[in-house]
Amino acid sequence: MSLLVETRDLHKRFGGIHAVRGVSLKVHRGEVLGFLGPNGAGKTTTMRMITGFLEATEGSAWVDGVNVALDPLRAKTRMGYLPEGAPCYPDMRVEEFLAFIARARGFRGADLQARVERSIEAVNLTLVRKQTFETLSKGYRRRTGIAQALLHDPPVLIMDEPTDGLDPNQKFEVRALIRRLGKERAVILSTHLLEEVEAVCTRAVIINRGVVVFDGTPTAMDALAPASVKVNRLDHVFRQLTTSDESGGRA
């Protein structure tokens, strides 16, 4: 498998707050990596450094072999990014918004229209393509956000809480879409839900207080919080990891 995302010893400080502390990752084509952690753990900050929306205080990130800090525009052509909340202009129709993003990425004419049509088809937006963003359900808003991330057919997808706020049916549909997209790409998605990783991901990374405390398969992660733990499974995982770390080892 080809290496598509790499970070080396990423740090981010906001004044006296050390939000991310030496995060190193490698993500290959065909991997769907679930990036877990509680609120404030450093997930979104790490992803923003990978995408180039935040400058790292220390360390480096590469996307498809391109150094994000040294060549940010080229790096961004190699990735699609779905930020938290899938922001959009509320009065734009779906197809207008996608065309706007395609023009911003430099596409014109027949190529632009072809890319819009492919993205609409890829995420099943045909029924709502004429609707304005403000009239869409949360599920279709997330789909529209994923569609704009796919317009330039990037080898890397980075998604921040892609199913946040969706109902169970919408979550099922978006997760199925992510699994399909991840077959030919490297996908990183942040979440605070263990069930998300179990349903979608081939690999799990847990970050807490800016530090990676677990990197392994969903099966290995699940062993830390078996199904018998019905409530607060993520809290149970953190207790297990904290105990391991305090006794001299880290998962």
C-alpha positions in Angstrom: 0.0 0.0 0.0 1.3 3.5 -0.8 1.8 6.0 2.0 -0.5 8.9 1.5 -0.4 10.8 4.9 2.5 11.1 7.3 3.0 13.3 10.3 6.2 13.5 12.3 6.2 14.8 15.8 3.5 17.4 15.3 3.1 20.0 18.1 0.7 22.9 18.5 0.8 25.5 21.2 -1.8 28.2 21.7 0.0 30.6 24.1 0.5 28.5 27.3 -1.7 25.7 26.1 0.1 22.7 24.6 -2.8 21.3 22.6 -0.9 18.7 20.5 2.2 17.0 21.8 4.3 15.0 19.3 1.7 13.3 17.1 3.3 10.9 14.5 1.1 9.0 12.1 1.3 7.1 8.8 -1.9 6.4 6.8 -1.8 4.3 3.6 -4.1 3.9 0.6 -7.1 1.7 1.5 -7.0 2.6 5.2 -9.8 4.3 7.0 -8.4 5.7 10.2 -10.6 6.6 13.0 -9.2 9.4 15.1 -10.8 9.2 18.6 -10.7 11.3 21.7 -12.9 13.3 24.1 -13.7 16.9 23.4 -10.5 19.0 23.7 -8.2 16.0 23.1 -6.5 17.6 20.1 -8.3 15.7 17.2 -9.5 18.8 15.3 -6.3 20.7 15.9 -4.2 17.8 14.5 -6.4 17.5 11.4 -6.2 21.2 10.8 -2.4 21.0 10.8 -2.5 18.1 8.4 -4.8 20.0 6.0 -2.7 23.2 6.3 -5.4 25.3 8.0 -3.3 25.6 11.1 0.5 26.0 11.1 2.3 23.5 13.3 4.4 24.9 16.1 6.8 22.0 15.6 7.0 19.0 13.3 5.9 18.2 9.8 3.1 16.8 7.7 3.1 15.3 4.2 0.1 14.5 2.0 0.8 12.2 -1.0 4.5 13.1 -0.6 4.0 16.8 -0.5 5.2 18.8 2.5 2.1 20.8 3.7 4.1 23.7 5.2 6.5 24.0 2.2 4.0 23.6 -0.6 0.5 24.2 0.9 -1.3 24.8 -2.4 -0.1 21.6 -4.0 -0.7 19.6 -0.9 -4.4 20.8 -0.8 -4.9 19.6 -4.4 -4.1 16.1 -3.0 -6.7 16.2 -0.2 -10.4 16.7 0.3 -11.5 18.2 3.6 -14.9 18.1 5.4 -14.7 20.4 8.3 -17.0 20.1 11.3 -20.5 21.3 10.6 -20.2 21.2 6.8 -20.4 25.0 6.4 -22.1 26.3 3.2 -23.9 29.4 1.9 -27.5 28.8 3.0 -29.1 30.4 -0.1 -27.0 28.4 -2.6 -28.5 25.4 -4.3 -26.5 22.2 -4.0 -25.4 22.1 -7.6 -24.5 25.9 -7.5 -22.4 25.4 -4.4 -20.5 22.4 -6.0 -19.9 24.5 -9.1 -18.6 27.4 -7.0 -16.2 25.1 -5.2 -15.1 23.6 -8.5 -14.4 27.0 -9.9 -12.4 27.9 -6.8 -10.3 24.8 -7.5 -9.6 26.1 -11.0 -11.9 23.9 -13.1 -13.8 25.4 -16.0 -16.3 24.5 -18.7 -17.1 20.9 -19.5 -14.6 19.6 -17.0 -16.2 21.6 -14.2 -19.7 20.3 -15.1 -18.5 16.7 -15.3 -16.9 16.9 -11.9 -20.1 18.4 -10.3 -22.2 15.6 -11.9 -19.8 12.9 -10.7 -19.8 14.2 -7.2 -23.6 14.5 -7.1 -23.9 10.9 -8.3 -21.2 9.6 -6.0 -23.0 10.7 -2.8 -26.6 10.4 -4.0 -27.6 14.0 -4.1 -29.7 13.9 -7.3 -33.0 14.3 -5.5 -31.9 17.5 -3.7 -29.5 19.1 -6.3 -32.0 22.0 -6.9 -32.6 22.6 -3.2 -30.9 25.4 -1.2 -28.5 24.3 1.5 -30.7 25.8 4.3 -33.6 23.5 3.3 -31.6 20.3 3.5 -31.7 17.7 6.3 -28.5 17.3 8.3 -27.8 14.1 6.4 -27.9 15.8 3.0 -25.8 18.7 4.3 -23.1 16.3 5.3 -23.4 14.5 1.9 -23.0 17.9 0.2 -19.9 18.6 2.3 -18.5 15.2 1.3 -19.3 15.9 -2.4 -17.3 19.1 -2.4 -14.4 17.3 -0.9 -14.5 14.8 -3.8 -14.8 17.3 -6.7 -11.1 17.1 -7.6 -10.8 13.3 -7.0 -8.2 13.5 -4.2 -6.3 10.5 -2.9 -6.8 11.7 0.7 -10.0 12.5 2.5 -10.0 14.2 5.9 -13.3 14.4 7.7 -14.1 16.0 11.1 -17.1 14.3 12.8 -18.8 13.3 9.5 -21.9 11.8 11.2 -22.3 14.3 14.1 -25.9 15.1 14.7 -27.3 12.6 12.2 -30.2 10.3 13.0 -29.5 6.5 12.9 -30.6 6.0 9.3 -28.5 9.0 8.1 -25.5 7.7 10.1 -25.9 4.3 8.4 -25.9 5.8 4.9 -22.9 8.1 5.5 -20.9 5.3 7.1 -21.6 3.1 4.1 -20.4 5.9 1.8 -17.2 6.4 3.8 -16.4 2.6 3.6 -16.8 2.7 -0.2 -14.7 5.9 -0.6 -12.0 4.4 1.6 -11.3 1.5 -0.7 -9.2 3.5 -3.0 -8.1 6.4 -0.8 -6.6 7.2 2.6 -9.3 8.4 4.9 -8.9 10.1 8.3 -12.1 10.8 10.2 -12.4 12.2 13.7 -15.1 11.0 16.1 -15.8 10.6 19.7 -17.9 7.5 19.1 -16.4 4.0 19.5 -19.3 2.6 17.4 -18.2 4.8 14.5 -14.8 3.2 14.4 -16.2 -0.3 14.7 -18.6 0.3 11.8 -16.3 2.1 9.4 -12.6 2.0 10.2 -9.8 -0.4 9.5 -7.6 1.3 12.1 -8.1 3.3 15.3 -5.9 6.0 16.9 -6.9 7.4 20.2 -5.5 10.8 21.3 -5.9 12.3 24.8 -4.5 15.6 26.0 -2.7 15.9 22.7 -0.9 12.6 23.0 -1.5 9.4 21.0 -2.3 6.7 23.6 -3.5 3.9 21.3 -2.8 3.0 17.7 -4.1 -0.4 16.5 -7.0 -2.3 15.0 -10.7 -1.7 16.0 -10.6 -5.3 17.3 -7.7 -4.5 19.7 -9.5 -1.4 20.7 -12.7 -3.2 21.3 -10.9 -5.5 23.7 -10.4 -2.5 26.0 -14.1 -1.9 26.1 -16.1 -5.0 25.3 -19.7 -4.9 24.3 -20.7 -5.8 27.9 -19.8 -2.2 28.9 -23.0 -0.7 27.8 -22.4 2.9 28.9 -19.5 5.2 28.6 -17.4 2.7 26.6 -14.9 5.4 25.5 -14.4 6.4 29.2 -13.8 2.8 29.9 -11.1 2.7 27.2 -9.4 5.8 28.7 -9.3 4.2 32.1 -7.7 1.1 30.7 -5.1 3.2 28.8 -4.4 5.5 31.8 -3.8 2.4 34.0 -1.5 0.9 31.4 0.5 4.2 31.0 0.8 4.7 34.8 2.2 1.2 35.2 5.0 1.9 32.7 3.5 0.9 29.4 1.5 2.5 26.7 -1.0 0.7 24.4 
